[in-house]
Amino acid sequence: MTELQEKIDQVVAVLTETITDFAPVTFANSLGAEDMVLTDIINRFLLDIEMFSLDTGRLPQETYDLMQTVRNKYKKPLRIFFPNVKQVESYVAEHGVNGFYESIELRKACCHIRKVEPLRRALQGKRAWVTGIRREQAATRIGLKVSAYDMDNRMQKVNPLLEWSNAEVWQYLKHFEVPYNALHDKFYPSIGCAPCTRAITPGEDIRSGRWWWETPETKECGLHTGKVIPLK
């Protein structure tokens, strides 16, 4: 527990410094295991950070169940942002409700409508945003920094769990009895939209269940592009 406590202290220090330097700060909460660690830390240490989540309209029922649990358990509200209805209707009319399976371009276009555009609305008026991404999750995240300037969104982006291992995430969740998505117990280590997420088998990469029909180099939705300037 000593090593875990040190990790927790580091996260609190990073978040506290972010609040001091870049308030107002918001937390993009996807309700995954890592994000539930941050949800608990932000609430337990009474950190002045807002929380929001993106409801793409295609989330698994288990994610909606957890969304309600977070609302009931924690005092800090979880704001929900939805995609633009007209953009969704236009996409479905032209490409079909599951057109994203047909090409990487159409998949990323769907992600842009359902995630990227709502994210930009959620970040309006903020000077920094916090995520739960970890370096070991994907090849696209190897070069990320704990704190860096996000050129796409023109604000600071902070990844306080970047160096955490998957085992440390689950040690925290179990030790502090933090609620988590029931799909994790069904071999879903990474959870996004229902049609783009599947369970994995032992030995598979932790992100292999996301957009499994694509190569690892393309497996991002557009929220985390890597276009950042590290702090010196």
Contacts in CASP RR format, 6 or more apart in sequence:
PFRMAT RR
TARGET T0000
AUTHOR 0000-0000-0000
METHOD contacts of the structure
MODEL  1
MTELQEKIDQVVAVLTETITDFAPVTFANSLGAEDMVLTDIINRFLLDIE
MFSLDTGRLPQETYDLMQTVRNKYKKPLRIFFPNVKQVESYVAEHGVNGF
YESIELRKACCHIRKVEPLRRALQGKRAWVTGIRREQAATRIGLKVSAYD
MDNRMQKVNPLLEWSNAEVWQYLKHFEVPYNALHDKFYPSIGCAPCTRAI
TPGEDIRSGRWWWETPETKECGLHTGKVIPLK
1 175 0 8 1.000
4 168 0 8 1.000
4 171 0 8 1.000
4 172 0 8 1.000
4 175 0 8 1.000
7 164 0 8 1.000
7 168 0 8 1.000
8 41 0 8 1.000
8 172 0 8 1.000
10 160 0 8 1.000
11 38 0 8 1.000
11 41 0 8 1.000
11 160 0 8 1.000
11 161 0 8 1.000
12 41 0 8 1.000
12 45 0 8 1.000
12 47 0 8 1.000
14 146 0 8 1.000
14 147 0 8 1.000
14 158 0 8 1.000
14 160 0 8 1.000
15 25 0 8 1.000
15 41 0 8 1.000
15 42 0 8 1.000
15 45 0 8 1.000
15 47 0 8 1.000
15 49 0 8 1.000
15 130 0 8 1.000
15 158 0 8 1.000
15 160 0 8 1.000
16 47 0 8 1.000
18 25 0 8 1.000
18 49 0 8 1.000
18 128 0 8 1.000
18 130 0 8 1.000
18 147 0 8 1.000
18 156 0 8 1.000
18 158 0 8 1.000
19 25 0 8 1.000
19 47 0 8 1.000
19 48 0 8 1.000
19 49 0 8 1.000
21 128 0 8 1.000
21 156 0 8 1.000
22 127 0 8 1.000
22 128 0 8 1.000
22 155 0 8 1.000
22 156 0 8 1.000
23 48 0 8 1.000
23 127 0 8 1.000
23 128 0 8 1.000
24 50 0 8 1.000
24 125 0 8 1.000
24 126 0 8 1.000
24 127 0 8 1.000
24 128 0 8 1.000
25 48 0 8 1.000
25 49 0 8 1.000
25 50 0 8 1.000
25 126 0 8 1.000
25 127 0 8 1.000
25 128 0 8 1.000
25 129 0 8 1.000
25 130 0 8 1.000
25 158 0 8 1.000
26 49 0 8 1.000
26 50 0 8 1.000
26 51 0 8 1.000
26 52 0 8 1.000
26 122 0 8 1.000
26 123 0 8 1.000
26 126 0 8 1.000
26 128 0 8 1.000
26 129 0 8 1.000
26 130 0 8 1.000
27 35 0 8 1.000
27 38 0 8 1.000
27 39 0 8 1.000
27 42 0 8 1.000
27 49 0 8 1.000
27 50 0 8 1.000
27 51 0 8 1.000
27 52 0 8 1.000
27 129 0 8 1.000
27 130 0 8 1.000
27 131 0 8 1.000
28 52 0 8 1.000
28 53 0 8 1.000
28 54 0 8 1.000
28 119 0 8 1.000
28 122 0 8 1.000
28 129 0 8 1.000
28 130 0 8 1.000
28 131 0 8 1.000
28 223 0 8 1.000
29 35 0 8 1.000
29 38 0 8 1.000
29 39 0 8 1.000
29 51 0 8 1.000
29 52 0 8 1.000
29 53 0 8 1.000
29 70 0 8 1.000
29 78 0 8 1.000
30 53 0 8 1.000
30 54 0 8 1.000
30 132 0 8 1.000
30 191 0 8 1.000
30 192 0 8 1.000
31 53 0 8 1.000
31 63 0 8 1.000
31 66 0 8 1.000
31 67 0 8 1.000
31 70 0 8 1.000
31 181 0 8 1.000
31 191 0 8 1.000
32 180 0 8 1.000
32 181 0 8 1.000
32 184 0 8 1.000
32 190 0 8 1.000
32 191 0 8 1.000
33 166 0 8 1.000
33 169 0 8 1.000
33 170 0 8 1.000
33 173 0 8 1.000
33 180 0 8 1.000
33 181 0 8 1.000
33 184 0 8 1.000
33 189 0 8 1.000
34 132 0 8 1.000
34 133 0 8 1.000
34 134 0 8 1.000
34 161 0 8 1.000
34 164 0 8 1.000
34 169 0 8 1.000
35 132 0 8 1.000
36 66 0 8 1.000
36 173 0 8 1.000
36 178 0 8 1.000
36 179 0 8 1.000
36 180 0 8 1.000
36 181 0 8 1.000
37 132 0 8 1.000
37 161 0 8 1.000
37 164 0 8 1.000
37 169 0 8 1.000
37 172 0 8 1.000
37 173 0 8 1.000
37 178 0 8 1.000
38 130 0 8 1.000
38 132 0 8 1.000
38 160 0 8 1.000
38 161 0 8 1.000
39 51 0 8 1.000
39 70 0 8 1.000
39 74 0 8 1.000
39 178 0 8 1.000
40 74 0 8 1.000
40 172 0 8 1.000
40 176 0 8 1.000
40 178 0 8 1.000
41 47 0 8 1.000
42 49 0 8 1.000
42 51 0 8 1.000
42 76 0 8 1.000
43 74 0 8 1.000
43 75 0 8 1.000
43 76 0 8 1.000
44 176 0 8 1.000
49 130 0 8 1.000
50 76 0 8 1.000
50 79 0 8 1.000
50 126 0 8 1.000
51 76 0 8 1.000
51 77 0 8 1.000
51 78 0 8 1.000
51 79 0 8 1.000
52 78 0 8 1.000
52 79 0 8 1.000
52 80 0 8 1.000
52 81 0 8 1.000
52 122 0 8 1.000
53 67 0 8 1.000
53 78 0 8 1.000
53 79 0 8 1.000
53 80 0 8 1.000
53 81 0 8 1.000
54 80 0 8 1.000
54 81 0 8 1.000
54 82 0 8 1.000
54 114 0 8 1.000
54 115 0 8 1.000
54 118 0 8 1.000
54 119 0 8 1.000
54 122 0 8 1.000
55 67 0 8 1.000
55 80 0 8 1.000
55 81 0 8 1.000
55 82 0 8 1.000
56 83 0 8 1.000
56 114 0 8 1.000
56 115 0 8 1.000
56 192 0 8 1.000
56 193 0 8 1.000
57 82 0 8 1.000
57 83 0 8 1.000
57 114 0 8 1.000
57 193 0 8 1.000
58 114 0 8 1.000
58 193 0 8 1.000
58 194 0 8 1.000
58 195 0 8 1.000
58 196 0 8 1.000
59 192 0 8 1.000
59 193 0 8 1.000
59 194 0 8 1.000
60 181 0 8 1.000
60 183 0 8 1.000
60 191 0 8 1.000
60 192 0 8 1.000
60 194 0 8 1.000
60 197 0 8 1.000
62 181 0 8 1.000
62 182 0 8 1.000
62 183 0 8 1.000
62 191 0 8 1.000
63 181 0 8 1.000
63 183 0 8 1.000
63 191 0 8 1.000
63 192 0 8 1.000
65 182 0 8 1.000
66 179 0 8 1.000
66 180 0 8 1.000
66 181 0 8 1.000
66 182 0 8 1.000
67 78 0 8 1.000
67 80 0 8 1.000
69 179 0 8 1.000
70 78 0 8 1.000
70 179 0 8 1.000
71 77 0 8 1.000
71 78 0 8 1.000
73 179 0 8 1.000
79 122 0 8 1.000
81 118 0 8 1.000
81 119 0 8 1.000
81 121 0 8 1.000
81 122 0 8 1.000
82 118 0 8 1.000
83 113 0 8 1.000
83 114 0 8 1.000
83 115 0 8 1.000
83 117 0 8 1.000
83 118 0 8 1.000
84 113 0 8 1.000
84 117 0 8 1.000
84 118 0 8 1.000
87 113 0 8 1.000
87 117 0 8 1.000
88 113 0 8 1.000
88 114 0 8 1.000
91 109 0 8 1.000
91 110 0 8 1.000
91 113 0 8 1.000
95 102 0 8 1.000
95 106 0 8 1.000
95 109 0 8 1.000
98 195 0 8 1.000
99 106 0 8 1.000
99 110 0 8 1.000
100 106 0 8 1.000
100 107 0 8 1.000
100 109 0 8 1.000
100 110 0 8 1.000
100 111 0 8 1.000
100 195 0 8 1.000
100 196 0 8 1.000
101 107 0 8 1.000
101 195 0 8 1.000
101 213 0 8 1.000
104 214 0 8 1.000
104 218 0 8 1.000
107 196 0 8 1.000
107 211 0 8 1.000
107 214 0 8 1.000
108 221 0 8 1.000
108 222 0 8 1.000
111 221 0 8 1.000
111 222 0 8 1.000
112 222 0 8 1.000
114 193 0 8 1.000
115 221 0 8 1.000
115 222 0 8 1.000
115 223 0 8 1.000
116 221 0 8 1.000
116 222 0 8 1.000
116 223 0 8 1.000
119 153 0 8 1.000
119 223 0 8 1.000
120 153 0 8 1.000
123 129 0 8 1.000
123 153 0 8 1.000
123 155 0 8 1.000
126 155 0 8 1.000
127 155 0 8 1.000
127 156 0 8 1.000
128 155 0 8 1.000
128 156 0 8 1.000
128 157 0 8 1.000
128 158 0 8 1.000
129 150 0 8 1.000
129 153 0 8 1.000
129 155 0 8 1.000
129 156 0 8 1.000
129 157 0 8 1.000
129 158 0 8 1.000
130 158 0 8 1.000
130 159 0 8 1.000
130 160 0 8 1.000
131 157 0 8 1.000
131 158 0 8 1.000
131 159 0 8 1.000
131 223 0 8 1.000
131 224 0 8 1.000
132 159 0 8 1.000
132 160 0 8 1.000
132 161 0 8 1.000
133 141 0 8 1.000
133 144 0 8 1.000
133 159 0 8 1.000
133 161 0 8 1.000
133 162 0 8 1.000
133 224 0 8 1.000
134 141 0 8 1.000
134 159 0 8 1.000
134 161 0 8 1.000
134 162 0 8 1.000
134 163 0 8 1.000
134 164 0 8 1.000
134 165 0 8 1.000
134 166 0 8 1.000
134 169 0 8 1.000
135 141 0 8 1.000
135 142 0 8 1.000
135 143 0 8 1.000
135 144 0 8 1.000
135 162 0 8 1.000
135 163 0 8 1.000
136 165 0 8 1.000
136 166 0 8 1.000
136 206 0 8 1.000
137 190 0 8 1.000
137 206 0 8 1.000
137 207 0 8 1.000
138 205 0 8 1.000
138 206 0 8 1.000
138 207 0 8 1.000
138 216 0 8 1.000
138 219 0 8 1.000
138 220 0 8 1.000
139 216 0 8 1.000
139 217 0 8 1.000
140 216 0 8 1.000
140 217 0 8 1.000
140 219 0 8 1.000
140 220 0 8 1.000
140 224 0 8 1.000
140 226 0 8 1.000
141 224 0 8 1.000
143 226 0 8 1.000
144 159 0 8 1.000
144 162 0 8 1.000
144 224 0 8 1.000
144 226 0 8 1.000
144 228 0 8 1.000
145 159 0 8 1.000
145 162 0 8 1.000
145 228 0 8 1.000
145 230 0 8 1.000
145 231 0 8 1.000
146 158 0 8 1.000
146 159 0 8 1.000
146 160 0 8 1.000
146 162 0 8 1.000
146 163 0 8 1.000
147 156 0 8 1.000
147 157 0 8 1.000
147 158 0 8 1.000
147 159 0 8 1.000
147 230 0 8 1.000
147 231 0 8 1.000
148 156 0 8 1.000
148 157 0 8 1.000
148 228 0 8 1.000
148 229 0 8 1.000
148 230 0 8 1.000
148 231 0 8 1.000
149 155 0 8 1.000
149 156 0 8 1.000
149 157 0 8 1.000
149 228 0 8 1.000
149 229 0 8 1.000
149 231 0 8 1.000
150 156 0 8 1.000
150 157 0 8 1.000
150 227 0 8 1.000
150 228 0 8 1.000
151 227 0 8 1.000
151 228 0 8 1.000
151 229 0 8 1.000
152 225 0 8 1.000
152 227 0 8 1.000
157 228 0 8 1.000
161 169 0 8 1.000
166 189 0 8 1.000
166 206 0 8 1.000
172 178 0 8 1.000
173 180 0 8 1.000
181 188 0 8 1.000
181 191 0 8 1.000
183 191 0 8 1.000
183 197 0 8 1.000
183 199 0 8 1.000
184 191 0 8 1.000
186 199 0 8 1.000
187 199 0 8 1.000
187 200 0 8 1.000
187 201 0 8 1.000
188 197 0 8 1.000
188 198 0 8 1.000
188 199 0 8 1.000
188 200 0 8 1.000
188 209 0 8 1.000
189 200 0 8 1.000
189 206 0 8 1.000
189 207 0 8 1.000
189 209 0 8 1.000
190 197 0 8 1.000
190 206 0 8 1.000
190 207 0 8 1.000
190 209 0 8 1.000
190 210 0 8 1.000
191 197 0 8 1.000
192 210 0 8 1.000
196 210 0 8 1.000
196 211 0 8 1.000
197 209 0 8 1.000
197 210 0 8 1.000
198 209 0 8 1.000
198 212 0 8 1.000
199 209 0 8 1.000
200 206 0 8 1.000
200 208 0 8 1.000
200 209 0 8 1.000
205 216 0 8 1.000
207 216 0 8 1.000
207 219 0 8 1.000
210 219 0 8 1.000
211 218 0 8 1.000
211 219 0 8 1.000
END
